[in-house]
Amino acid sequence: MPPRRDLTLLHAAAVGGPFAVAALLGLARGTVDQAPAALVLVLVVVAVAAAGDRLSGVLAALSAAVAFDVFLTAPYLSLAIADPSDVELAVALVLVGLAVSELAIRARRERAASARREGYLSGVAALLDLPEDTSGPARGEALARAVGEVVGAERARWHAGPPDRRDALVLPDGSLALAGGTADPRRSGLPTDRVAVVCARRGEEVVGHVALTAAGHVVRPTREQLRVAALLVRVAAPGARLPG
């Protein structure tokens, strides 16, 4: 999902965009039929919904219907509609706009989920391709790169030994342990004022950790992403396995 500031701009565009397009179509209302004009407005709704969130699609669909009424149905520049068929077309415009925007949102979510799965696979593949005799620091750096890909962090680095007590801990269930409790990373994002760490343990001993940095922009990984990151660190970190 886009950052909150970008969403505010998209919400404004969702309201103003259909009005601007309908006004332009209104200038050519003598040569452009209502049905093609309505389809053009549906395309505007889809474009806004694909770039924003569900609220963007709803606002765009409602705005398109009102703009269609104002600029493309008689009496013009009024919310009144004289022809009952125009009422049906305006209602259809809202319903089609909402339905198509919902499809666009679901398609975007599917693409995002597919990209996450590809990140998981590439991260695991990178670790599996390492030679068995890869040294501890080299394995740690490869692990950090894989975890960074899975989480989408700005930077990920491997450090031997336990983390700083002020760091945020990624728990096995995918939540974040902060001072005073836990947080849902999907809502709050990775901390920008401190490091989030995924610890590697050998028994009860912390032998190292991957430090995730998100100072430049807010990163909101899902719990699934953080659970995969914790699993990678648990099974692939140098020195994490008990001698056996």
C-alpha positions in Angstrom: 0.0 0.0 0.0 1.3 3.5 -0.7 2.5 5.7 2.2 -0.2 7.7 4.0 0.8 11.0 2.4 0.5 9.5 -1.1 -2.9 8.0 -0.2 -4.1 11.5 0.7 -3.1 12.8 -2.7 -4.7 9.8 -4.3 -8.0 10.4 -2.4 -7.9 14.0 -3.7 -7.3 12.7 -7.2 -10.1 10.2 -6.8 -12.5 13.0 -6.2 -11.1 15.6 -8.7 -9.9 13.3 -11.5 -13.3 12.1 -12.7 -14.7 15.7 -12.6 -11.8 17.0 -14.7 -12.3 14.2 -17.3 -16.1 14.6 -17.3 -15.7 18.3 -17.8 -13.5 17.7 -20.9 -16.0 15.2 -22.2 -18.7 17.7 -21.6 -17.1 20.1 -24.0 -17.6 17.5 -26.8 -21.0 16.2 -25.6 -22.4 16.8 -29.1 -20.0 14.4 -30.7 -19.4 11.9 -27.8 -22.2 9.6 -26.8 -23.0 9.0 -23.2 -22.1 5.3 -23.1 -18.5 5.8 -24.4 -18.1 8.7 -22.1 -19.2 6.5 -19.2 -16.7 3.9 -20.2 -14.0 6.5 -20.2 -15.0 7.5 -16.6 -14.8 3.8 -15.6 -11.2 3.7 -16.9 -10.4 6.7 -14.7 -11.9 4.8 -11.7 -9.8 1.7 -12.5 -6.6 3.8 -12.8 -7.2 5.4 -9.4 -8.2 2.1 -7.7 -5.1 0.4 -9.1 -2.8 3.0 -7.7 -4.5 3.5 -4.3 -6.6 1.7 -1.8 -10.3 0.6 -1.6 -11.4 4.1 -0.4 -9.7 5.6 -3.5 -11.9 3.3 -5.7 -15.1 4.2 -3.8 -14.4 7.9 -4.0 -13.6 7.7 -7.7 -16.7 5.7 -8.5 -19.0 8.1 -6.7 -17.2 11.1 -8.1 -17.5 9.7 -11.6 -21.3 9.2 -11.2 -21.8 12.8 -9.9 -19.5 14.2 -12.7 -21.4 12.2 -15.3 -24.7 13.6 -14.0 -23.4 17.2 -13.9 -21.5 17.4 -17.3 -23.1 14.7 -19.5 -26.8 14.5 -18.6 -29.5 17.0 -19.2 -30.1 19.5 -17.6 -26.4 20.1 -17.7 -24.4 21.6 -14.8 -27.1 20.4 -12.4 -27.6 17.3 -10.2 -31.0 16.8 -11.7 -31.6 14.1 -14.3 -34.5 14.5 -16.7 -34.3 11.2 -18.6 -34.8 8.0 -16.5 -32.4 6.1 -18.8 -29.7 8.5 -17.7 -30.5 7.6 -14.0 -29.9 4.0 -14.9 -26.7 4.8 -16.7 -25.4 6.8 -13.7 -26.3 4.0 -11.3 -24.6 1.4 -13.6 -21.5 3.7 -13.7 -21.3 3.5 -9.9 -21.8 -0.2 -9.7 -19.4 -1.0 -12.5 -16.8 1.4 -11.1 -17.0 -0.2 -7.7 -16.8 -3.7 -9.1 -13.9 -3.1 -11.4 -12.0 -1.1 -8.8 -12.4 -4.1 -6.4 -11.0 -6.4 -9.1 -8.0 -4.0 -9.6 -7.3 -4.0 -5.8 -7.4 -7.8 -5.7 -5.1 -8.1 -8.7 -2.6 -5.7 -7.0 -2.7 -7.8 -3.8 -2.1 -11.0 -5.8 0.9 -9.4 -7.5 2.3 -8.3 -4.2 1.8 -11.7 -2.7 3.5 -13.3 -5.7 6.4 -10.9 -5.3 6.8 -11.9 -1.7 6.8 -15.6 -2.5 9.4 -15.0 -5.1 11.5 -13.2 -2.5 11.2 -16.1 -0.2 12.3 -18.6 -2.8 15.2 -16.4 -4.0 16.4 -16.0 -0.4 16.2 -19.7 0.3 17.8 -20.6 -3.1 20.7 -18.2 -2.3 21.4 -20.0 1.0 21.1 -23.4 -0.6 23.6 -22.5 -3.3 26.3 -21.7 -0.7 29.2 -24.2 -0.6 29.1 -26.3 2.6 32.6 -25.0 3.6 31.5 -21.3 3.4 33.0 -19.5 6.4 30.9 -18.1 9.2 31.1 -14.4 8.2 30.4 -15.1 4.6 27.4 -17.3 5.5 26.2 -14.6 7.9 26.3 -12.0 5.1 24.5 -14.3 2.7 21.9 -14.9 5.4 21.4 -11.2 6.0 20.9 -10.6 2.2 18.3 -13.3 2.1 16.5 -12.0 5.2 16.6 -8.5 3.8 15.0 -9.7 0.5 12.2 -11.5 2.4 11.4 -8.6 4.7 12.0 -5.8 2.2 14.3 -3.9 4.6 16.4 -1.0 3.5 19.6 -2.7 4.8 20.3 -6.1 6.5 23.6 -7.0 8.2 24.8 -10.0 10.1 26.5 -9.5 13.5 28.0 -12.1 15.8 26.8 -12.1 19.4 23.6 -10.8 21.1 21.9 -7.5 20.0 21.7 -4.3 21.9 19.0 -4.3 24.6 17.3 -1.3 22.9 16.8 -3.1 19.7 13.3 -4.4 18.6 13.2 -8.2 18.5 11.5 -10.1 15.7 9.6 -13.0 17.5 9.0 -16.4 16.0 5.3 -15.6 15.5 6.2 -12.6 13.3 5.4 -9.9 15.8 7.9 -7.3 17.1 8.9 -7.1 20.8 9.4 -3.5 21.8 9.9 -1.8 25.1 6.5 -2.1 26.8 5.0 -4.8 24.7 4.6 -6.2 21.2 3.6 -4.5 17.9 2.1 -5.7 14.7 4.6 -4.8 12.0 1.9 -4.6 9.3 0.4 -1.6 11.2 3.3 0.1 12.8 6.1 -0.9 10.4 9.7 -1.7 11.3 11.1 0.9 13.7 12.8 3.9 12.0 14.5 5.0 15.2 16.1 1.8 16.1 17.2 -1.6 14.6 15.0 -4.6 14.4 16.9 -7.8 14.9 16.3 -11.5 14.1 18.3 -13.6 16.6 20.1 -16.9 16.0 20.3 -19.1 19.0 22.2 -22.3 20.0 20.1 -23.6 22.7 19.5 -20.6 25.0 22.6 -18.8 23.8 22.3 -16.0 21.2 25.2 -16.6 18.8 24.4 -13.8 16.4 21.6 -11.7 14.8 20.5 -10.1 11.6 20.0 -6.4 12.0 17.3 -4.8 9.8 17.4 -1.1 9.2 14.5 1.0 7.9 15.6 4.5 8.6 14.9 6.0 5.1 11.3 4.9 4.7 8.6 2.9 6.5 8.7 -0.8 5.8 5.6 -2.8 6.7 6.3 -6.5 6.4 3.6 -9.0 7.1 3.8 -11.5 9.9 4.3 -14.2 7.3 7.4 -12.4 6.0 8.9 -12.0 9.5 8.1 -15.7 10.4 10.0 -16.7 7.2 12.9 -14.5 8.2 13.0 -16.0 11.7 12.9 -19.5 10.2 15.8 -18.7 7.8 17.9 -17.4 10.7 17.1 -20.3 12.9 18.2 -23.0 10.4 20.9 -21.2 8.4 22.8 -18.9 10.8 26.5 -19.7 11.4 26.9 -21.4 14.7 23.2 -21.7 15.4 23.1 -25.5 15.3 24.0 -27.6 18.3 27.0 -29.8 17.6 25.9 -33.2 16.9 
